[in-house]
Amino acid sequence: MPAFSRFFALAALIVAVNGVCDNAKFVSKTTFNGVDFTTLECPSEIVKRTTDPNAESVCGAPCVFNCFHNVGDLPPTSQDCAVINNAVEIFSGKSSATFTVSPNHVQTLTFGTCAYFFQNLDSVPLTYCWSDLATNANASAATCFPPSSPPSSDATCGDAVAGQWVVG
């Protein structure tokens, strides 16, 4: 992919999560089987990146679905999201079943028109399960994207208990 296309894709990703994380700043990116795994920092405060083994686990925590109708934006294609689902299965099978996100950071997986993300809104590191990411992102899509009516362009599932995180 030419450098300009990679830059455009990253810029589109930052714009896509800016509704959840204002003025997101790029931290790192890895690509696996064509899916970009990106970390963005939400600059509401300066935080130290950690890999705290004592991070709070929010695996299995309930969430509430929200659909957003951004005028002019189209929902992602199901084929692009299927590629991310396959990558999530590989990540959870070949590495840890969980991942940790530092405070005020967003982890994203993107492919084509589709992006999955987990944003930590808390002041402590949070651990989340790969399987929950796929399950909640897919359930959000089923709730908000066609054939549901009216179709939405963005779907999230937010922490139903303490407002510590959001996934989409």
Contacts in CASP RR format, 6 or more apart in sequence:
PFRMAT RR
TARGET T0000
AUTHOR 0000-0000-0000
METHOD contacts of the structure
MODEL  1
MPAFSRFFALAALIVAVNGVCDNAKFVSKTTFNGVDFTTLECPSEIVKRT
TDPNAESVCGAPCVFNCFHNVGDLPPTSQDCAVINNAVEIFSGKSSATFT
VSPNHVQTLTFGTCAYFFQNLDSVPLTYCWSDLATNANASAATCFPPSSP
PSSDATCGDAVAGQWVVG
1 9 0 8 1.000
9 36 0 8 1.000
9 110 0 8 1.000
9 112 0 8 1.000
10 26 0 8 1.000
10 29 0 8 1.000
10 38 0 8 1.000
13 36 0 8 1.000
13 38 0 8 1.000
13 40 0 8 1.000
13 108 0 8 1.000
13 110 0 8 1.000
13 115 0 8 1.000
14 24 0 8 1.000
14 26 0 8 1.000
14 40 0 8 1.000
16 115 0 8 1.000
16 154 0 8 1.000
17 24 0 8 1.000
17 40 0 8 1.000
17 106 0 8 1.000
17 108 0 8 1.000
17 115 0 8 1.000
17 117 0 8 1.000
17 119 0 8 1.000
18 24 0 8 1.000
20 106 0 8 1.000
20 117 0 8 1.000
20 119 0 8 1.000
20 156 0 8 1.000
20 166 0 8 1.000
21 40 0 8 1.000
21 42 0 8 1.000
21 104 0 8 1.000
21 106 0 8 1.000
21 119 0 8 1.000
22 42 0 8 1.000
22 44 0 8 1.000
23 42 0 8 1.000
23 43 0 8 1.000
24 40 0 8 1.000
24 41 0 8 1.000
24 42 0 8 1.000
24 43 0 8 1.000
24 106 0 8 1.000
25 40 0 8 1.000
25 41 0 8 1.000
25 43 0 8 1.000
26 38 0 8 1.000
26 40 0 8 1.000
27 38 0 8 1.000
27 39 0 8 1.000
27 40 0 8 1.000
27 41 0 8 1.000
27 49 0 8 1.000
27 105 0 8 1.000
28 38 0 8 1.000
28 39 0 8 1.000
29 36 0 8 1.000
29 37 0 8 1.000
29 38 0 8 1.000
29 39 0 8 1.000
30 36 0 8 1.000
30 37 0 8 1.000
31 37 0 8 1.000
32 87 0 8 1.000
32 90 0 8 1.000
32 91 0 8 1.000
33 83 0 8 1.000
33 86 0 8 1.000
33 87 0 8 1.000
33 90 0 8 1.000
34 83 0 8 1.000
34 87 0 8 1.000
34 111 0 8 1.000
35 83 0 8 1.000
35 84 0 8 1.000
35 87 0 8 1.000
35 109 0 8 1.000
35 110 0 8 1.000
35 111 0 8 1.000
36 108 0 8 1.000
36 109 0 8 1.000
36 110 0 8 1.000
36 111 0 8 1.000
37 91 0 8 1.000
37 107 0 8 1.000
37 108 0 8 1.000
37 109 0 8 1.000
38 107 0 8 1.000
38 108 0 8 1.000
38 109 0 8 1.000
38 110 0 8 1.000
39 105 0 8 1.000
39 106 0 8 1.000
39 107 0 8 1.000
39 108 0 8 1.000
40 105 0 8 1.000
40 106 0 8 1.000
40 108 0 8 1.000
41 47 0 8 1.000
41 104 0 8 1.000
41 105 0 8 1.000
41 106 0 8 1.000
42 104 0 8 1.000
42 105 0 8 1.000
42 106 0 8 1.000
42 119 0 8 1.000
43 104 0 8 1.000
44 104 0 8 1.000
45 104 0 8 1.000
47 102 0 8 1.000
47 103 0 8 1.000
47 104 0 8 1.000
47 105 0 8 1.000
48 102 0 8 1.000
49 102 0 8 1.000
49 105 0 8 1.000
50 102 0 8 1.000
50 125 0 8 1.000
51 100 0 8 1.000
51 125 0 8 1.000
52 100 0 8 1.000
52 124 0 8 1.000
52 125 0 8 1.000
55 100 0 8 1.000
55 124 0 8 1.000
55 125 0 8 1.000
55 126 0 8 1.000
55 127 0 8 1.000
56 122 0 8 1.000
56 124 0 8 1.000
56 125 0 8 1.000
56 126 0 8 1.000
56 127 0 8 1.000
56 164 0 8 1.000
57 98 0 8 1.000
57 126 0 8 1.000
57 127 0 8 1.000
57 128 0 8 1.000
58 126 0 8 1.000
58 127 0 8 1.000
58 128 0 8 1.000
58 159 0 8 1.000
58 164 0 8 1.000
58 165 0 8 1.000
59 98 0 8 1.000
59 127 0 8 1.000
59 128 0 8 1.000
59 129 0 8 1.000
59 132 0 8 1.000
60 129 0 8 1.000
60 132 0 8 1.000
61 132 0 8 1.000
61 159 0 8 1.000
61 160 0 8 1.000
61 161 0 8 1.000
61 165 0 8 1.000
62 160 0 8 1.000
62 161 0 8 1.000
63 136 0 8 1.000
63 157 0 8 1.000
63 158 0 8 1.000
63 159 0 8 1.000
63 160 0 8 1.000
63 166 0 8 1.000
63 167 0 8 1.000
64 157 0 8 1.000
64 158 0 8 1.000
64 160 0 8 1.000
65 139 0 8 1.000
65 140 0 8 1.000
65 143 0 8 1.000
65 144 0 8 1.000
65 155 0 8 1.000
65 156 0 8 1.000
65 157 0 8 1.000
65 158 0 8 1.000
66 155 0 8 1.000
66 156 0 8 1.000
66 157 0 8 1.000
66 158 0 8 1.000
67 143 0 8 1.000
67 144 0 8 1.000
67 148 0 8 1.000
67 152 0 8 1.000
67 154 0 8 1.000
67 155 0 8 1.000
68 144 0 8 1.000
68 152 0 8 1.000
68 153 0 8 1.000
68 154 0 8 1.000
68 155 0 8 1.000
68 156 0 8 1.000
69 150 0 8 1.000
69 152 0 8 1.000
69 153 0 8 1.000
70 153 0 8 1.000
70 154 0 8 1.000
72 153 0 8 1.000
73 153 0 8 1.000
73 154 0 8 1.000
74 113 0 8 1.000
74 153 0 8 1.000
75 141 0 8 1.000
75 144 0 8 1.000
75 145 0 8 1.000
75 146 0 8 1.000
75 151 0 8 1.000
75 152 0 8 1.000
75 153 0 8 1.000
75 154 0 8 1.000
75 155 0 8 1.000
76 112 0 8 1.000
76 113 0 8 1.000
76 114 0 8 1.000
76 115 0 8 1.000
76 141 0 8 1.000
76 145 0 8 1.000
77 112 0 8 1.000
77 113 0 8 1.000
77 114 0 8 1.000
78 141 0 8 1.000
78 145 0 8 1.000
80 111 0 8 1.000
80 112 0 8 1.000
80 113 0 8 1.000
80 114 0 8 1.000
81 111 0 8 1.000
81 114 0 8 1.000
81 116 0 8 1.000
81 137 0 8 1.000
81 138 0 8 1.000
81 141 0 8 1.000
83 111 0 8 1.000
83 112 0 8 1.000
83 114 0 8 1.000
84 109 0 8 1.000
84 110 0 8 1.000
84 111 0 8 1.000
84 114 0 8 1.000
84 116 0 8 1.000
84 134 0 8 1.000
84 137 0 8 1.000
85 134 0 8 1.000
85 138 0 8 1.000
87 109 0 8 1.000
87 111 0 8 1.000
88 109 0 8 1.000
88 116 0 8 1.000
88 130 0 8 1.000
88 131 0 8 1.000
88 133 0 8 1.000
88 134 0 8 1.000
89 134 0 8 1.000
91 99 0 8 1.000
91 130 0 8 1.000
92 129 0 8 1.000
92 130 0 8 1.000
92 131 0 8 1.000
97 129 0 8 1.000
97 130 0 8 1.000
97 131 0 8 1.000
98 127 0 8 1.000
98 128 0 8 1.000
98 129 0 8 1.000
98 130 0 8 1.000
99 107 0 8 1.000
99 118 0 8 1.000
99 127 0 8 1.000
99 128 0 8 1.000
99 130 0 8 1.000
100 125 0 8 1.000
100 126 0 8 1.000
100 127 0 8 1.000
100 128 0 8 1.000
101 107 0 8 1.000
101 118 0 8 1.000
101 119 0 8 1.000
101 120 0 8 1.000
101 125 0 8 1.000
101 126 0 8 1.000
101 127 0 8 1.000
101 128 0 8 1.000
101 165 0 8 1.000
102 120 0 8 1.000
102 125 0 8 1.000
103 120 0 8 1.000
103 122 0 8 1.000
103 123 0 8 1.000
103 124 0 8 1.000
103 125 0 8 1.000
104 120 0 8 1.000
104 121 0 8 1.000
105 119 0 8 1.000
105 120 0 8 1.000
106 117 0 8 1.000
106 118 0 8 1.000
106 119 0 8 1.000
106 120 0 8 1.000
107 117 0 8 1.000
107 118 0 8 1.000
108 115 0 8 1.000
108 116 0 8 1.000
108 117 0 8 1.000
109 115 0 8 1.000
109 116 0 8 1.000
109 117 0 8 1.000
109 133 0 8 1.000
110 116 0 8 1.000
115 168 0 8 1.000
116 133 0 8 1.000
116 134 0 8 1.000
116 137 0 8 1.000
116 167 0 8 1.000
116 168 0 8 1.000
117 167 0 8 1.000
117 168 0 8 1.000
118 128 0 8 1.000
118 133 0 8 1.000
118 165 0 8 1.000
118 166 0 8 1.000
118 167 0 8 1.000
118 168 0 8 1.000
119 165 0 8 1.000
119 166 0 8 1.000
119 167 0 8 1.000
120 126 0 8 1.000
120 164 0 8 1.000
120 165 0 8 1.000
121 159 0 8 1.000
121 163 0 8 1.000
121 164 0 8 1.000
121 165 0 8 1.000
121 166 0 8 1.000
122 162 0 8 1.000
122 163 0 8 1.000
122 164 0 8 1.000
122 165 0 8 1.000
126 164 0 8 1.000
126 165 0 8 1.000
128 165 0 8 1.000
128 167 0 8 1.000
132 167 0 8 1.000
133 167 0 8 1.000
136 157 0 8 1.000
136 167 0 8 1.000
136 168 0 8 1.000
137 155 0 8 1.000
137 157 0 8 1.000
137 167 0 8 1.000
137 168 0 8 1.000
139 157 0 8 1.000
140 155 0 8 1.000
140 156 0 8 1.000
140 157 0 8 1.000
140 167 0 8 1.000
140 168 0 8 1.000
141 155 0 8 1.000
142 148 0 8 1.000
143 155 0 8 1.000
144 151 0 8 1.000
144 152 0 8 1.000
144 154 0 8 1.000
144 155 0 8 1.000
145 151 0 8 1.000
145 152 0 8 1.000
145 155 0 8 1.000
155 168 0 8 1.000
156 166 0 8 1.000
156 167 0 8 1.000
156 168 0 8 1.000
157 166 0 8 1.000
157 167 0 8 1.000
157 168 0 8 1.000
158 165 0 8 1.000
158 166 0 8 1.000
158 167 0 8 1.000
159 165 0 8 1.000
159 166 0 8 1.000
END
